[in-house]
C-alpha cells in the first residue's frame, strides 16, 4: 500500500473501531478489541465520552495525533517513550497507533521489537508486550501487521514466549 493510499490518522473511538471494521472485516477481531478495551479501566482514554475530563482527553488525543503525524518518520528512534504513551491508551487505540506508525515507518516494528525482546520489566513495556502477546495467542496479529512486519512481530513474540 502506497503512503498516498493510506487513510489519515483519526483517534476518535468511532473512527478507530471503524478503521478495524473496514480494513479487516473480521468480527472476531472487533469483538476481541472491545473485550480488551472493557478491562482497560485505568487507561487515560477509557470510556472518554463518559469522563468528567472528557475535554482534556480529547485535547490530549488531538495533540497526540499531531505529534504522530508530524513525527511518524522518526518515531522508530524513541520506541520506549512511545511505548510509555501507548501503554496508557486503550488497547484499540494502542494497536491502531502501532499499525498506523508501522505502515508509515518500516523501521518502527524492528525497533519496537528490539525493545519488547529485551529484558525491560517496566510496566509500560510489559503492557504493550502483553497486548501483542494476546493478539498472537488469538492469532490476530495478521489483522494488524502484514508481510515482513508481521513476520518480524511473530518472530519477536515467539522468541519471547520461548524464554
C-alpha angles and dihedrals in degrees: 000000000000118000090243088061094051117105118245119257117269118173098187113123093241093049094047093051089041090054092056091044092053099041100043109020083203112141090190090059094048092049090047092051093048091048091052091047091054090064094046093088091140093056116112091233098042109140087342093180090063099046122103089227092053092132092054091050091050091050090049091050091048091051091047090051091053093048093049093046094049096040105034093113092060103033090102086073093063107040094145094051091046090048088054088060097039092052091060094054127081114273092252094056091041093054092042091055093045089052093044093051093042092054092052101036114041091189093059099077090051094051092043087051093052089052094047093045092053127089094260109143099179112133094243095053090045091052094053091042091052092049091054090045090053090053090046093052091047089049091235101121088101088065091060103034133031139195118347092357090058091048091051094048092046089050091051094048091046093051091047094051091048091056 
